[in-house]
Amino acid sequence: MISPQVSFSEMGVDPCYTCGLCSASCPIKRLVDPEFDPRKFVRSVVLGKGEGLLGSSKIWLCLLCGTCTYNCPRGVKPSDLMALLRDKAIRNGKHRVDLVKKIAYSLIEKRGNLEQVLGLFSRFQSPFLLGIMKGLPLIPQGGKAFLDLIKPMSVPLRKSLPERLPAKGKPVYKVAYFLGCANDVVYGEIGKATVKVLALNGCEVFIPKETVCCGMPYLGYTDLERAKKLAKRNIEVLEKIGADFVITDCATCGAFLRRYEELLSDDPAYFLRASRLSKMVYDVSYFLMEILKLREKPKGNLDLQVTYHDPCHLKKEQRVKDEPRELLKSISGVQFREMPESDLCCGGAGTYGIFHFEESMKVLNRKMECLKSTGARVLVSGCPGCITQFKFGVKREGLDVGVKHPVELLYEAYGVS
């Protein structure tokens, strides 16, 4: 249960019989630090020694990718345990959130502030100014590494999209599009493709402008109470639309929206509302293939060698694996090449790559080996965070490989403006 009020005894770890599958599958243990051991963390809590973990630096190495939880045969959620340990460490004064993180997460909390700062950044991306920023000691190593890569939009997508996009033909569903932070201010082309593809497939699409961050960045990084505040705001906004479904094109947003029921389980005023909303949320690839059955078939021929990376929050949290692949294979000319270890975490993990750059790169190095083995010219993934991580890897290694979201290729195959 992801609730700031949960006690160690309520963390659901008692069924653990120390089989070790969590540790065996953990990308941090495999690729970064052999001493990092999820099984030991779980066992410590089972034995009543959870308080002793709060001062450990090891709990901050976790990617929160959910691989351990996905592989646990007993239903234990070690990744949630790590997030809750971090939350307790901050609350109990065992860990101090540094100034840069405080500033970054305060920007995320208020979408308008994030848009203004990144909009300003987009106007001053000269090599000279970027060089000055890279010299600032306040900016962490990962932040400096990604400065050249991130190209914020001067006008956020939220301000350029209409509030409603009519369906092509008679509407089959009324859907609300949840616009995440990354696609709002950096990857606007993904959001535009999503809403237009939904409209082409018979959906009347509403784009609420008052939604805020999904809240996931606060799980295990600063304050779960702030995540609850954002969740309540999103519930209030999305309820007003009266949609049949809420559609996301960000694996992380979708995973966390679906956990609002759990996050607000101790709030009688919001629990049922959160429960209703959580059951309405679908990833765009799943929705197109399983609910809409891809009513509008793509007619364009793309002639591309394509591979796919499974975002952790899509496969391991939402159990969406086959649908993005089926979507890609529905496009004429696409030669699909399965990637080895396609569901290995890319190492991006939201802001992990910024604040734990060296560890993040060790995981990315393995993923780049997997990518290169496919010979694909385009890597596709349904998570803006993964897209950013792979764009960095491709640029670092000088590869001629595009990095796209599935809906971008589908929209291109439709061949419409």
C-alpha positions in Angstrom: 0.0 0.0 0.0 1.5 3.3 -1.0 0.3 5.5 1.8 2.4 7.8 4.0 0.5 6.5 7.1 1.4 2.9 6.5 3.4 1.2 9.3 6.2 -1.4 8.8 3.8 -4.1 9.9 1.3 -3.0 7.1 3.8 -3.1 4.3 2.7 -6.6 3.2 6.1 -8.3 3.3 5.2 -11.2 5.7 4.5 -13.7 2.8 8.1 -13.4 1.7 9.9 -16.8 2.0 13.3 -15.4 0.8 13.4 -17.2 -2.5 15.6 -14.4 -3.9 13.9 -13.8 -7.2 13.6 -10.1 -6.4 17.4 -9.8 -6.0 18.2 -12.1 -9.0 16.2 -9.9 -11.3 17.1 -6.5 -9.9 19.0 -4.3 -12.5 20.8 -2.4 -9.7 22.2 -5.6 -8.2 23.0 -7.1 -11.6 24.7 -4.1 -13.2 25.5 -1.5 -10.5 26.1 -2.7 -7.0 26.3 -6.5 -6.1 25.7 -5.5 -2.4 22.3 -4.0 -3.2 19.9 -6.8 -2.2 16.1 -6.3 -2.2 15.6 -9.6 -0.4 17.7 -8.4 2.6 15.6 -5.2 2.8 12.4 -7.2 2.9 13.8 -9.6 5.4 14.9 -6.8 7.7 11.3 -5.4 7.8 9.9 -8.9 8.4 12.2 -9.3 11.4 11.2 -5.9 12.8 14.4 -4.1 11.8 12.9 -1.6 9.4 13.9 1.4 11.4 17.5 0.5 10.9 17.2 0.9 7.1 16.1 4.5 7.2 19.7 5.8 7.5 21.1 3.6 4.8 22.3 5.2 1.5 21.4 1.9 -0.3 17.7 2.6 -0.2 18.3 5.6 -2.6 19.9 3.4 -5.2 16.6 1.7 -6.1 15.2 2.6 -9.6 11.6 1.9 -8.4 11.3 0.0 -11.7 9.1 -2.7 -10.1 11.1 -5.6 -11.5 11.3 -7.2 -8.1 7.5 -6.8 -7.5 6.8 -8.2 -11.0 8.8 -11.3 -10.4 7.7 -12.0 -6.8 5.7 -15.3 -6.6 4.2 -14.3 -3.2 2.8 -10.9 -4.1 5.2 -8.9 -2.0 6.1 -5.5 -3.4 9.7 -4.7 -2.6 9.7 -1.6 -4.9 6.8 -0.1 -2.8 8.7 -1.0 0.3 11.7 1.0 -0.9 9.5 4.0 -1.7 7.9 3.9 1.7 11.3 3.5 3.4 12.5 6.7 1.7 9.3 8.5 2.7 9.9 7.5 6.3 13.6 8.4 6.1 12.7 12.0 5.1 9.9 12.3 7.7 12.0 11.0 10.5 14.9 13.3 9.7 17.2 10.4 8.5 17.6 11.9 5.1 17.7 15.5 3.9 16.4 16.4 0.5 19.0 18.6 -1.2 18.2 22.0 -2.5 18.2 21.1 -6.2 15.6 18.3 -5.7 13.4 20.7 -3.7 13.5 23.2 -6.5 12.9 20.6 -9.2 9.9 19.0 -7.4 8.4 22.3 -6.5 8.4 23.2 -10.3 6.8 19.9 -11.1 4.0 20.4 -8.5 2.9 23.6 -10.2 2.6 23.0 -14.0 2.5 26.7 -14.8 5.8 27.3 -13.1 7.4 24.3 -15.0 6.1 25.6 -18.3 7.4 29.1 -17.6 10.9 28.0 -16.6 11.3 25.5 -19.5 9.8 28.0 -21.9 12.5 30.5 -20.8 15.2 27.9 -21.1 14.1 27.2 -24.7 14.8 30.8 -25.6 18.4 30.7 -24.2 19.9 27.5 -25.6 23.0 29.0 -27.1 26.2 27.0 -26.7 27.6 29.9 -24.7 24.8 29.9 -22.1 24.7 26.1 -22.0 28.4 26.2 -21.2 27.8 28.6 -18.3 25.0 26.3 -16.9 27.3 23.3 -17.1 29.8 25.1 -15.0 27.3 25.8 -12.2 28.2 23.6 -9.2 24.5 23.5 -8.1 23.5 21.4 -11.2 24.1 17.7 -10.7 26.2 15.7 -13.2 23.2 14.1 -14.8 21.5 17.4 -15.3 24.5 18.8 -17.1 24.8 15.7 -19.3 21.2 16.1 -20.4 21.2 19.9 -21.0 22.2 19.5 -24.7 19.5 16.9 -25.3 16.4 18.4 -23.8 14.7 20.9 -26.2 11.7 22.4 -24.4 9.0 23.9 -26.5 8.6 27.7 -26.4 4.8 27.2 -26.1 3.6 24.2 -24.0 1.3 21.7 -25.7 -1.4 22.4 -23.1 -1.8 25.9 -24.5 -1.8 24.9 -28.2 -4.2 21.9 -28.1 -7.9 22.6 -28.3 -10.1 21.7 -25.4 -12.0 19.2 -27.6 -11.2 17.3 -30.8 -14.1 15.9 -32.6 -14.2 12.2 -33.7 -13.9 11.2 -37.3 -17.4 10.1 -38.1 -19.9 9.1 -35.4 -18.2 9.0 -32.0 -17.8 5.6 -30.4 -16.3 6.9 -27.1 -15.8 10.1 -25.2 -12.3 10.1 -23.8 -10.2 12.4 -21.7 -6.6 12.7 -22.6 -4.3 13.1 -19.6 -1.4 15.2 -20.7 1.8 14.4 -18.7 4.5 16.9 -17.8 7.1 15.7 -20.3 4.8 15.7 -23.3 3.4 19.1 -22.3 6.8 20.9 -22.3 9.2 18.7 -24.3 7.6 16.0 -26.5 4.6 17.8 -27.8 4.7 15.8 -31.0 3.8 12.7 -29.0 0.7 14.4 -27.5 -0.4 15.8 -30.8 -0.1 12.3 -32.4 -2.1 10.7 -29.6 -5.1 13.0 -29.7 -5.3 12.9 -33.5 -4.9 9.1 -33.7 -7.7 8.8 -31.1 -10.0 11.1 -33.1 -9.2 9.2 -36.3 -10.3 6.0 -34.5 -13.7 7.4 -33.6 -13.1 9.1 -30.2 -14.3 12.4 -29.2 -11.2 13.7 -27.4 -11.3 16.1 -24.5 -8.0 17.7 -23.3 -8.5 19.2 -19.8 -6.2 22.1 -19.2 -6.4 22.1 -15.4 -4.8 18.7 -14.8 -1.5 18.7 -12.9 1.4 16.3 -12.5 0.2 12.7 -11.9 2.2 12.6 -8.6 4.6 9.8 -9.4 7.8 11.9 -8.9 6.9 12.2 -5.2 6.7 8.5 -4.7 10.0 7.7 -2.9 11.7 11.0 -3.7 10.1 13.7 -1.5 6.7 13.6 0.0 3.7 11.2 -0.6 1.4 13.8 0.9 2.1 16.1 -2.0 1.3 13.2 -4.4 -2.1 12.8 -2.7 -2.8 16.5 -3.1 -2.1 16.3 -6.9 -4.2 13.1 -7.2 -7.2 14.8 -5.6 -6.8 17.7 -8.0 -6.7 15.4 -11.1 -9.7 13.5 -9.9 -11.7 16.7 -9.5 -10.7 17.9 -13.0 -11.3 14.6 -14.8 -14.6 13.9 -13.1 -16.1 17.0 -14.7 -15.6 15.7 -18.2 -17.7 12.7 -17.7 -15.6 10.6 -20.1 -15.9 6.9 -20.8 -12.1 6.5 -20.5 -9.0 8.4 -19.5 -6.1 7.8 -22.0 -2.4 8.3 -21.3 0.6 8.1 -23.6 3.1 8.1 -20.7 3.7 4.7 -19.0 4.5 6.4 -15.7 1.5 8.6 -15.6 -0.8 5.7 -16.5 0.7 3.5 -13.9 0.3 6.1 -11.1 -3.2 7.2 -12.1 -4.2 3.6 -11.8 -2.9 3.5 -8.2 -4.9 6.5 -7.0 -7.3 4.1 -5.4 -4.4 2.7 -3.3 -2.9 6.1 -2.6 -6.2 7.5 -1.3 -7.4 4.4 0.4 -7.4 6.2 3.8 -9.4 9.2 2.6 -13.2 8.6 2.8 -13.9 11.6 0.7 -11.9 10.5 -2.2 -11.4 6.7 -2.0 -14.5 5.8 -4.1 -13.8 8.6 -6.6 -10.2 7.4 -6.9 -11.4 3.8 -7.4 -13.7 4.8 -10.2 -11.0 6.9 -12.0 -8.3 4.2 -11.6 -10.5 1.7 -13.5 -11.0 4.2 -16.4 -7.3 4.7 -17.2 -5.8 3.0 -20.2 -2.5 3.3 -22.1 -3.1 4.5 -25.6 -1.5 1.5 -27.3 -3.7 -0.9 -25.3 -6.8 1.2 -25.9 -6.2 1.4 -29.6 -5.6 -2.4 -30.0 -7.9 -3.9 -27.4 -10.8 -1.5 -27.0 -11.0 0.2 -30.4 -9.6 -2.7 -32.3 -7.7 -0.1 -34.4 -10.8 0.9 -36.3 -8.8 3.1 -38.7 -6.2 0.9 -40.4 -3.0 2.6 -41.4 -2.4 2.7 -45.2 1.1 4.2 -45.3 4.2 2.2 -45.8 7.1 3.2 -43.6 9.8 0.7 -44.6 11.6 0.7 -41.2 13.5 -1.8 -39.1 11.9 -1.2 -35.7 12.6 -2.6 -32.2 10.7 -2.0 -28.9 11.7 -1.3 -25.3 9.1 -2.3 -22.6 8.8 0.6 -20.2 8.8 -0.7 -16.6 5.6 1.1 -15.7 3.8 -0.2 -18.7 4.7 -3.9 -18.7 5.4 -4.5 -15.0 2.8 -2.1 -13.5 0.0 -2.1 -16.2 0.7 -5.6 -17.7 0.8 -4.1 -21.2 3.2 -6.0 -23.4 1.7 -7.4 -26.6 -0.4 -4.4 -27.7 2.4 -2.0 -28.6 4.1 -4.7 -30.6 0.8 -5.5 -32.4 0.3 -1.8 -33.1 3.8 -1.6 -34.7 3.3 -4.8 -36.7 0.0 -3.4 -38.1 1.9 -0.7 -40.0 2.9 -1.8 -43.5 6.6 -1.9 -44.1 7.6 -2.2 -40.5 10.1 -4.9 -40.0 9.9 -5.7 -36.3 13.0 -7.0 -34.5 12.6 -8.1 -30.9 15.2 -6.7 -28.6 17.0 -9.0 -26.1 16.1 -8.1 -22.6 13.4 -5.8 -23.9 12.0 -5.4 -20.4 15.3 -4.6 -18.6 15.0 -1.1 -17.1 16.7 1.6 -19.2 18.1 3.3 -16.1 16.3 6.6 -16.7 13.6 6.1 -14.0 12.3 9.7 -14.1 14.9 11.9 -12.4 17.1 9.0 -11.4 19.5 9.7 -14.3 19.9 13.2 -13.2 20.7 12.6 -9.5 22.3 9.1 -9.9 24.0 9.6 -13.2 26.8 7.1 -12.9 24.5 4.3 -11.7 22.0 5.2 -14.5 24.7 4.9 -17.2 25.7 1.5 -16.0 22.2 0.2 -16.7 21.9 2.2 -19.9 25.2 0.6 -21.2 23.6 -2.8 -21.1 20.4 -1.6 -22.9 22.5 0.0 -25.6 24.2 -3.4 -26.3 20.8 -4.9 -26.6 19.6 -2.1 -29.0 22.7 -2.4 -31.2 22.3 -6.2 -31.5 18.9 -5.7 -33.3 20.2 -3.6 -36.1 17.0 -1.5 -35.9 16.9 2.0 -37.3 14.1 3.1 -34.9 13.7 2.3 -31.3 10.1 2.6 -30.0 8.9 3.0 -26.4 5.8 4.2 -24.7 7.4 6.3 -22.0 8.9 9.8 -22.4 11.4 9.1 -19.7 12.7 6.0 -21.5 12.7 8.0 -24.8 14.9 10.6 -23.2 17.3 8.0 -21.8 17.6 6.3 -25.2 18.1 9.6 -27.0 21.0 10.3 -24.8 22.5 6.8 -25.4 22.0 7.1 -29.1 23.7 10.5 -29.2 26.5 9.4 -26.9 27.4 6.4 -29.1 26.8 8.2 -32.5 24.2 5.8 -33.7 21.9 6.5 -36.6 18.8 5.4 -34.7 15.6 7.3 -34.2 13.7 7.1 -30.9 9.9 7.3 -31.1 6.6 6.6 -29.3 4.4 4.0 -30.9 1.7 6.6 -31.7 4.1 8.7 -33.6 4.8 5.9 -36.1 1.1 5.1 -36.3 0.3 8.7 -37.0 3.0 8.9 -39.6 1.5 5.8 -41.3 -1.9 7.5 -41.5 -0.3 10.2 -43.6 -2.5 13.0 -42.5 -1.7 16.5 -41.1 
